[in-house]
Amino acid sequence: MKPTFSDRLGALRTSKSSVLCVGLDPDPARLPVHLTASDSLADATRSFCQKIVETTSQEAIAFKLNFAFFEALGDDGYAVMRDVLEVIPDDVLTIADAKRGDIGNSASFYARAVFDELGFDSITVSPYMGRDSVDPFLTHEGTCAFVLARTSNPGSADFQQLVIDGTPLYERVATSVASWGEEAAGETGFVVGATNADHLAHLRSVLPNAPFLIPGVGAQGGSAEEVMSAAGSGPVLINSSRAVIYASDGEDFAEAAGRSASETRARLGA
């Protein structure tokens, strides 16, 4: 029997004294010039991400690969993604930030692609289409589906914070999804943004043992100290993307990313 995603997360948090997840969002416009000047965009992206992984993997317990940036490379995108996954240490968790959310039949093939073909440990999922769009991501033992609950983007207020019979929609979604995963092979986790610590703390009080993936610390303005206090003692990954990977745009970009990851980990504690 495989260890659960939460078990692996807890063991890593203890052994590395870290909750840091580094997000890989390789924007062509922000890649160091010395890479793009001498290589194709695909090769520059591959080199950039691999070097970031090499210098931050001692600090991070997870890497989140944003599919949009890799898919935008066209035919080369998945090859680059595979090459980046190859250099991530085996004991470090991987998150496919793909935000899939289609009907059940399509969702089952998305799950197969992410878990069986690419070998990710977890994926981000949109629950808007309901249970049959989430269930296929819960069939793989030892994995986690991080379902969008209370996100950190400004537009989250359009739907997620609507109050229905006295309860915010994001809470109703999270509690429903949590019940779907109770008997599943995989786990349900939740994406909860760092930009509203009160909402984060409330959701943690409702779901004390669910894995939380928390973006928004750093470039989006979330406070590391407030987020860690609100996240409580449950399983948690705090994602930082731009603040780490774009710490420098020069030839020292990888070393700067390593320093930024180390500083972020220290602020987060464990």
C-alpha atoms as a printed R data frame, in Angstrom:
    type eleno elety resid chain resno       x      y       z
1   ATOM     1    CA   MET     A     1   0.000  0.000   0.000
2   ATOM     2    CA   LYS     A     2   1.396  3.380  -1.005
3   ATOM     3    CA   PRO     A     3   1.776  6.098   1.611
4   ATOM     4    CA   THR     A     4  -0.824  8.804   1.247
5   ATOM     5    CA   PHE     A     5   0.050 12.188  -0.203
6   ATOM     6    CA   SER     A     6  -0.451 13.706   3.249
7   ATOM     7    CA   ASP     A     7   1.881 11.143   4.805
8   ATOM     8    CA   ARG     A     8   4.618 11.979   2.305
9   ATOM     9    CA   LEU     A     9   4.025 15.685   2.819
10  ATOM    10    CA   GLY     A    10   4.247 15.324   6.583
11  ATOM    11    CA   ALA     A    11   7.442 13.285   6.402
12  ATOM    12    CA   LEU     A    12   9.066 15.846   4.104
13  ATOM    13    CA   ARG     A    13   7.971 18.727   6.291
14  ATOM    14    CA   THR     A    14   9.625 17.053   9.266
15  ATOM    15    CA   SER     A    15  12.829 15.944   7.548
16  ATOM    16    CA   LYS     A    16  13.467 19.228   5.705
17  ATOM    17    CA   SER     A    17  11.835 21.660   8.147
18  ATOM    18    CA   SER     A    18  10.052 23.175   5.174
19  ATOM    19    CA   VAL     A    19   6.599 23.743   3.723
20  ATOM    20    CA   LEU     A    20   7.877 25.538   0.632
21  ATOM    21    CA   CYS     A    21   6.571 24.715  -2.828
22  ATOM    22    CA   VAL     A    22   8.399 26.399  -5.711
23  ATOM    23    CA   GLY     A    23   6.186 27.248  -8.662
24  ATOM    24    CA   LEU     A    24   7.712 26.909 -12.111
25  ATOM    25    CA   ASP     A    25   6.047 29.514 -14.348
26  ATOM    26    CA   PRO     A    26   8.652 30.041 -17.094
27  ATOM    27    CA   ASP     A    27   7.463 33.215 -18.822
28  ATOM    28    CA   PRO     A    28   9.515 33.741 -22.031
29  ATOM    29    CA   ALA     A    29   9.508 37.496 -21.449
30  ATOM    30    CA   ARG     A    30  11.231 37.053 -18.095
31  ATOM    31    CA   LEU     A    31  13.831 34.426 -18.929
32  ATOM    32    CA   PRO     A    32  17.441 35.610 -18.595
33  ATOM    33    CA   VAL     A    33  18.672 37.141 -21.835
34  ATOM    34    CA   HIS     A    34  21.837 35.039 -21.906
35  ATOM    35    CA   LEU     A    35  19.666 31.922 -22.207
36  ATOM    36    CA   THR     A    36  17.256 33.147 -24.870
37  ATOM    37    CA   ALA     A    37  20.047 34.746 -26.913
38  ATOM    38    CA   SER     A    38  21.921 31.486 -27.397
39  ATOM    39    CA   ASP     A    39  19.189 28.822 -27.323
40  ATOM    40    CA   SER     A    40  15.765 28.133 -28.772
41  ATOM    41    CA   LEU     A    41  12.885 29.108 -26.514
42  ATOM    42    CA   ALA     A    42  12.280 25.465 -25.624
43  ATOM    43    CA   ASP     A    43  15.931 24.888 -24.733
44  ATOM    44    CA   ALA     A    44  16.098 28.141 -22.774
45  ATOM    45    CA   THR     A    45  12.989 27.172 -20.819
46  ATOM    46    CA   ARG     A    46  14.378 23.706 -20.112
47  ATOM    47    CA   SER     A    47  17.705 25.073 -18.911
48  ATOM    48    CA   PHE     A    48  16.053 27.770 -16.805
49  ATOM    49    CA   CYS     A    49  13.702 25.374 -15.024
50  ATOM    50    CA   GLN     A    50  16.284 22.651 -14.491
51  ATOM    51    CA   LYS     A    51  18.765 25.068 -12.947
52  ATOM    52    CA   ILE     A    52  16.050 26.520 -10.702
53  ATOM    53    CA   VAL     A    53  15.202 23.008  -9.516
54  ATOM    54    CA   GLU     A    54  18.861 22.223  -8.848
55  ATOM    55    CA   THR     A    55  19.382 25.296  -6.657
56  ATOM    56    CA   THR     A    56  16.069 25.213  -4.773
57  ATOM    57    CA   SER     A    57  15.376 21.513  -4.226
58  ATOM    58    CA   GLN     A    58  17.222 21.540  -0.883
59  ATOM    59    CA   GLU     A    59  14.739 24.127   0.371
60  ATOM    60    CA   ALA     A    60  11.525 22.986  -1.326
61  ATOM    61    CA   ILE     A    61   9.408 19.953  -0.575
62  ATOM    62    CA   ALA     A    62   7.350 20.360  -3.756
63  ATOM    63    CA   PHE     A    63   7.483 21.858  -7.228
64  ATOM    64    CA   LYS     A    64   4.375 23.108  -9.015
65  ATOM    65    CA   LEU     A    65   4.614 23.122 -12.803
66  ATOM    66    CA   ASN     A    66   2.172 25.528 -14.424
67  ATOM    67    CA   PHE     A    67   0.996 23.737 -17.553
68  ATOM    68    CA   ALA     A    68   0.098 26.947 -19.404
69  ATOM    69    CA   PHE     A    69   3.710 28.023 -19.729
70  ATOM    70    CA   PHE     A    70   4.817 24.625 -21.024
71  ATOM    71    CA   GLU     A    71   1.856 24.059 -23.347
72  ATOM    72    CA   ALA     A    72   2.508 27.458 -24.925
73  ATOM    73    CA   LEU     A    73   5.792 26.027 -26.251
74  ATOM    74    CA   GLY     A    74   3.772 23.927 -28.690
75  ATOM    75    CA   ASP     A    75   5.138 20.546 -29.719
76  ATOM    76    CA   ASP     A    76   8.163 20.995 -27.461
77  ATOM    77    CA   GLY     A    77   6.178 21.751 -24.329
78  ATOM    78    CA   TYR     A    78   5.613 18.268 -22.973
79  ATOM    79    CA   ALA     A    79   9.154 17.178 -23.808
80  ATOM    80    CA   VAL     A    80  10.480 20.136 -21.819
81  ATOM    81    CA   MET     A    81   8.120 19.304 -18.961
82  ATOM    82    CA   ARG     A    82   9.327 15.699 -18.869
83  ATOM    83    CA   ASP     A    83  12.951 16.844 -18.822
84  ATOM    84    CA   VAL     A    84  12.222 19.176 -15.905
85  ATOM    85    CA   LEU     A    85  10.448 16.408 -14.004
86  ATOM    86    CA   GLU     A    86  13.500 14.191 -14.517
87  ATOM    87    CA   VAL     A    87  15.723 16.459 -12.410
88  ATOM    88    CA   ILE     A    88  13.279 16.844  -9.516
89  ATOM    89    CA   PRO     A    89  14.467 14.557  -6.674
90  ATOM    90    CA   ASP     A    90  12.324 11.470  -6.179
91  ATOM    91    CA   ASP     A    91  11.421 12.407  -2.613
92  ATOM    92    CA   VAL     A    92  10.134 15.859  -3.583
93  ATOM    93    CA   LEU     A    93   6.436 16.169  -4.441
94  ATOM    94    CA   THR     A    94   5.216 17.363  -7.837
95  ATOM    95    CA   ILE     A    95   2.051 19.283  -8.636
96  ATOM    96    CA   ALA     A    96   0.521 19.532 -12.100
97  ATOM    97    CA   ASP     A    97  -0.977 23.012 -12.041
98  ATOM    98    CA   ALA     A    98  -3.395 22.298 -14.879
99  ATOM    99    CA   LYS     A    99  -6.739 23.283 -13.305
100 ATOM   100    CA   ARG     A   100  -8.598 20.578 -15.199
101 ATOM   101    CA   GLY     A   101 -12.376 20.568 -14.909
102 ATOM   102    CA   ASP     A   102 -14.210 18.659 -17.632
103 ATOM   103    CA   ILE     A   103 -16.952 16.016 -17.676
104 ATOM   104    CA   GLY     A   104 -16.176 12.591 -16.238
105 ATOM   105    CA   ASN     A   105 -15.061 10.826 -19.408
106 ATOM   106    CA   SER     A   106 -12.674 13.609 -20.370
107 ATOM   107    CA   ALA     A   107 -11.521 13.993 -16.769
108 ATOM   108    CA   SER     A   108 -10.512 10.327 -16.635
109 ATOM   109    CA   PHE     A   109  -8.166 10.851 -19.587
110 ATOM   110    CA   TYR     A   110  -6.745 14.021 -18.061
111 ATOM   111    CA   ALA     A   111  -6.078 12.026 -14.893
112 ATOM   112    CA   ARG     A   112  -4.416  9.256 -16.872
113 ATOM   113    CA   ALA     A   113  -2.175 11.782 -18.641
114 ATOM   114    CA   VAL     A   114  -1.073 13.525 -15.449
115 ATOM   115    CA   PHE     A   115  -0.667 10.556 -13.122
116 ATOM   116    CA   ASP     A   116   0.161  7.605 -15.397
117 ATOM   117    CA   GLU     A   117   1.993  9.218 -18.314
118 ATOM   118    CA   LEU     A   118   3.721 12.176 -16.673
119 ATOM   119    CA   GLY     A   119   3.983 10.727 -13.170
120 ATOM   120    CA   PHE     A   120   2.849 13.731 -11.143
121 ATOM   121    CA   ASP     A   121   1.909 13.291  -7.490
122 ATOM   122    CA   SER     A   122  -0.968 15.766  -7.559
123 ATOM   123    CA   ILE     A   123  -3.019 18.072  -9.766
124 ATOM   124    CA   THR     A   124  -5.115 21.213  -9.455
125 ATOM   125    CA   VAL     A   125  -8.772 20.726 -10.394
126 ATOM   126    CA   SER     A   126 -11.742 23.013 -10.964
127 ATOM   127    CA   PRO     A   127 -14.947 21.672  -9.342
128 ATOM   128    CA   TYR     A   128 -17.436 23.844 -11.235
129 ATOM   129    CA   MET     A   129 -18.909 20.906 -13.195
130 ATOM   130    CA   GLY     A   130 -19.525 18.863 -10.066
131 ATOM   131    CA   ARG     A   131 -18.617 15.499  -8.647
132 ATOM   132    CA   ASP     A   132 -18.253 13.536 -11.874
133 ATOM   133    CA   SER     A   133 -15.582 15.988 -13.012
134 ATOM   134    CA   VAL     A   134 -13.552 15.470  -9.808
135 ATOM   135    CA   ASP     A   135 -13.948 11.751  -9.062
136 ATOM   136    CA   PRO     A   136 -11.586 10.552 -11.850
137 ATOM   137    CA   PHE     A   137  -8.743 12.438 -10.164
138 ATOM   138    CA   LEU     A   138  -9.315 10.510  -6.924
139 ATOM   139    CA   THR     A   139  -8.733  7.018  -8.304
140 ATOM   140    CA   HIS     A   140  -4.920  6.966  -8.107
141 ATOM   141    CA   GLU     A   141  -3.513  5.740  -4.823
142 ATOM   142    CA   GLY     A   142  -1.047  8.054  -3.112
143 ATOM   143    CA   THR     A   143  -2.034 11.122  -5.143
144 ATOM   144    CA   CYS     A   144  -3.933 14.310  -4.348
145 ATOM   145    CA   ALA     A   145  -6.409 16.450  -6.272
146 ATOM   146    CA   PHE     A   146  -6.115 20.057  -5.098
147 ATOM   147    CA   VAL     A   147  -9.549 21.486  -5.803
148 ATOM   148    CA   LEU     A   148  -9.954 25.230  -6.257
149 ATOM   149    CA   ALA     A   149 -11.763 26.575  -3.207
150 ATOM   150    CA   ARG     A   150 -10.868 30.148  -2.184
151 ATOM   151    CA   THR     A   151  -8.342 31.435  -4.682
152 ATOM   152    CA   SER     A   152  -6.187 34.547  -4.458
153 ATOM   153    CA   ASN     A   153  -7.096 36.282  -7.741
154 ATOM   154    CA   PRO     A   154  -9.318 39.413  -7.636
155 ATOM   155    CA   GLY     A   155 -12.081 37.691  -9.609
156 ATOM   156    CA   SER     A   156 -12.527 35.086  -6.884
157 ATOM   157    CA   ALA     A   157 -15.120 37.405  -5.343
158 ATOM   158    CA   ASP     A   158 -17.403 36.953  -8.365
159 ATOM   159    CA   PHE     A   159 -18.537 33.474  -7.297
160 ATOM   160    CA   GLN     A   160 -16.477 31.980  -4.482
161 ATOM   161    CA   GLN     A   161 -17.550 34.458  -1.826
162 ATOM   162    CA   LEU     A   162 -21.264 34.378  -2.621
163 ATOM   163    CA   VAL     A   163 -23.208 33.536   0.530
164 ATOM   164    CA   ILE     A   164 -25.794 30.770   0.185
165 ATOM   165    CA   ASP     A   165 -28.050 30.091   3.179
166 ATOM   166    CA   GLY     A   166 -25.510 31.760   5.420
167 ATOM   167    CA   THR     A   167 -22.472 29.863   4.115
168 ATOM   168    CA   PRO     A   168 -19.914 31.160   1.594
169 ATOM   169    CA   LEU     A   169 -19.850 29.162  -1.618
170 ATOM   170    CA   TYR     A   170 -16.148 28.334  -1.271
171 ATOM   171    CA   GLU     A   171 -16.879 26.606   2.049
172 ATOM   172    CA   ARG     A   172 -19.823 24.639   0.626
173 ATOM   173    CA   VAL     A   173 -17.646 23.499  -2.293
174 ATOM   174    CA   ALA     A   174 -14.797 22.451  -0.005
175 ATOM   175    CA   THR     A   175 -16.937 20.475   2.414
176 ATOM   176    CA   SER     A   176 -18.762 18.720  -0.425
177 ATOM   177    CA   VAL     A   177 -15.538 17.784  -2.192
178 ATOM   178    CA   ALA     A   178 -14.004 16.556   1.061
179 ATOM   179    CA   SER     A   179 -16.894 14.137   1.476
180 ATOM   180    CA   TRP     A   180 -16.378 12.799  -2.061
181 ATOM   181    CA   GLY     A   181 -12.829 11.785  -1.198
182 ATOM   182    CA   GLU     A   182 -13.571  9.959   2.042
183 ATOM   183    CA   GLU     A   183 -13.565  6.496   0.446
184 ATOM   184    CA   ALA     A   184 -11.354  7.249  -2.556
185 ATOM   185    CA   ALA     A   185  -7.882  5.887  -3.320
186 ATOM   186    CA   GLY     A   186  -6.500  9.388  -3.693
187 ATOM   187    CA   GLU     A   187  -6.932 12.416  -1.478
188 ATOM   188    CA   THR     A   188  -8.785 15.676  -1.850
189 ATOM   189    CA   GLY     A   189  -6.871 18.829  -1.042
190 ATOM   190    CA   PHE     A   190  -7.720 22.468  -1.606
191 ATOM   191    CA   VAL     A   191  -6.211 25.531  -3.231
192 ATOM   192    CA   VAL     A   192  -6.662 28.359  -0.747
193 ATOM   193    CA   GLY     A   193  -5.111 31.725  -1.512
194 ATOM   194    CA   ALA     A   194  -2.743 33.513   0.831
195 ATOM   195    CA   THR     A   195  -4.237 36.954   0.271
196 ATOM   196    CA   ASN     A   196  -7.071 36.579   2.804
197 ATOM   197    CA   ALA     A   197  -5.829 35.066   6.039
198 ATOM   198    CA   ASP     A   198  -9.275 35.196   7.678
199 ATOM   199    CA   HIS     A   199 -10.859 33.045   4.969
200 ATOM   200    CA   LEU     A   200  -7.886 30.687   5.106
201 ATOM   201    CA   ALA     A   201  -8.173 30.315   8.868
202 ATOM   202    CA   HIS     A   202 -11.911 29.723   8.604
203 ATOM   203    CA   LEU     A   203 -11.500 27.000   6.007
204 ATOM   204    CA   ARG     A   204  -8.785 25.348   8.075
205 ATOM   205    CA   SER     A   205 -11.135 25.267  11.062
206 ATOM   206    CA   VAL     A   206 -13.705 23.487   8.885
207 ATOM   207    CA   LEU     A   207 -11.187 21.058   7.309
208 ATOM   208    CA   PRO     A   208  -8.401 20.596   9.877
209 ATOM   209    CA   ASN     A   209  -6.776 17.577   8.196
210 ATOM   210    CA   ALA     A   210  -7.077 18.365   4.495
211 ATOM   211    CA   PRO     A   211  -3.953 19.210   2.474
212 ATOM   212    CA   PHE     A   212  -3.912 22.897   1.528
213 ATOM   213    CA   LEU     A   213  -1.959 24.323  -1.392
214 ATOM   214    CA   ILE     A   214  -1.567 28.018  -0.663
215 ATOM   215    CA   PRO     A   215  -0.419 30.332  -3.472
216 ATOM   216    CA   GLY     A   216  -0.002 34.063  -3.140
217 ATOM   217    CA   VAL     A   217   2.957 34.446  -0.779
218 ATOM   218    CA   GLY     A   218   5.522 36.838  -2.200
219 ATOM   219    CA   ALA     A   219   4.690 38.590  -5.462
220 ATOM   220    CA   GLN     A   220   0.930 38.520  -4.800
221 ATOM   221    CA   GLY     A   221   1.374 40.089  -1.388
222 ATOM   222    CA   GLY     A   222   0.493 37.306   1.038
223 ATOM   223    CA   SER     A   223   2.299 37.512   4.395
224 ATOM   224    CA   ALA     A   224   4.279 34.378   5.252
225 ATOM   225    CA   GLU     A   225   3.728 34.834   8.976
226 ATOM   226    CA   GLU     A   226  -0.025 35.426   8.702
227 ATOM   227    CA   VAL     A   227  -0.462 32.528   6.308
228 ATOM   228    CA   MET     A   228   1.375 30.059   8.513
229 ATOM   229    CA   SER     A   229  -0.657 31.133  11.533
230 ATOM   230    CA   ALA     A   230  -3.921 30.782   9.607
231 ATOM   231    CA   ALA     A   231  -2.939 27.441   8.038
232 ATOM   232    CA   GLY     A   232  -2.663 25.800  11.447
233 ATOM   233    CA   SER     A   233  -1.093 22.399  11.964
234 ATOM   234    CA   GLY     A   234  -2.742 20.571   9.067
235 ATOM   235    CA   PRO     A   235  -0.939 19.444   5.886
236 ATOM   236    CA   VAL     A   236   0.150 22.493   3.921
237 ATOM   237    CA   LEU     A   237   2.263 23.580   0.977
238 ATOM   238    CA   ILE     A   238   3.031 27.280   0.604
239 ATOM   239    CA   ASN     A   239   3.739 28.127  -3.007
240 ATOM   240    CA   SER     A   240   6.046 30.894  -4.148
241 ATOM   241    CA   SER     A   241   6.664 31.300  -7.849
242 ATOM   242    CA   ARG     A   242   7.780 34.672  -9.186
243 ATOM   243    CA   ALA     A   243   9.483 35.835  -5.986
244 ATOM   244    CA   VAL     A   244  11.791 32.811  -6.169
245 ATOM   245    CA   ILE     A   245  12.338 32.010  -9.832
246 ATOM   246    CA   TYR     A   246  12.737 35.629 -10.928
247 ATOM   247    CA   ALA     A   247  14.910 36.752  -8.028
248 ATOM   248    CA   SER     A   248  17.475 37.778 -10.660
249 ATOM   249    CA   ASP     A   249  17.344 38.146 -14.433
250 ATOM   250    CA   GLY     A   250  21.109 37.862 -14.826
251 ATOM   251    CA   GLU     A   251  23.525 34.988 -15.174
252 ATOM   252    CA   ASP     A   252  23.235 34.429 -11.413
253 ATOM   253    CA   PHE     A   253  19.488 33.695 -11.701
254 ATOM   254    CA   ALA     A   254  19.767 30.146 -10.340
255 ATOM   255    CA   GLU     A   255  21.895 31.121  -7.350
256 ATOM   256    CA   ALA     A   256  19.550 34.043  -6.614
257 ATOM   257    CA   ALA     A   257  16.589 31.680  -6.734
258 ATOM   258    CA   GLY     A   258  18.319 29.404  -4.253
259 ATOM   259    CA   ARG     A   259  18.887 32.298  -1.870
260 ATOM   260    CA   SER     A   260  15.291 33.481  -2.233
261 ATOM   261    CA   ALA     A   261  13.994 29.960  -1.596
262 ATOM   262    CA   SER     A   262  16.154 29.690   1.509
263 ATOM   263    CA   GLU     A   263  14.908 33.052   2.822
264 ATOM   264    CA   THR     A   264  11.287 32.161   2.080
265 ATOM   265    CA   ARG     A   265  11.605 28.804   3.810
266 ATOM   266    CA   ALA     A   266  13.073 30.520   6.873
267 ATOM   267    CA   ARG     A   267  10.184 33.015   7.006
268 ATOM   268    CA   LEU     A   268   7.639 30.217   6.718
269 ATOM   269    CA   GLY     A   269   9.244 27.988   9.314
270 ATOM   270    CA   ALA     A   270   7.740 24.499   9.518
